[in-house]
Amino acid sequence: MAPKSETRRASAVLPGVKPETPRMYRVFLHNDDYTSMDFVVAILKDVFGKEMDDAIRIMFAVHRQGIGECGAYTAEIAETKVALVHSKAREADFPLRCSMEAE
């Protein structure tokens, strides 16, 4: 039986094998005629961790251009953020939409 130190070394990253960088997904908020600007700012702060200035800038992009980018994340994190936005919006009776697309 091999000593524990050799077993650990064998399970480490193989020499010459480079781990792949995960694919990133951009997450967007979409404008509608009912969701309040204050709620969008709160979502940007709570779900996406944006500072107030960035949250307001993105909220105005959503309002004026119809869409605003919230950030880029790995697939699982992006999916979770989209679901969280939709859940919080439903709880607040807003139709706010959030989507993700591959970079």
Summary of the structure (lengths in Angstrom):
residues: 103
radius of gyration: 19.9
end to end distance: 47.3
largest distance: 68.4
contacts: 261
relative contact order: 0.24
helix: 47%
strand: 20%
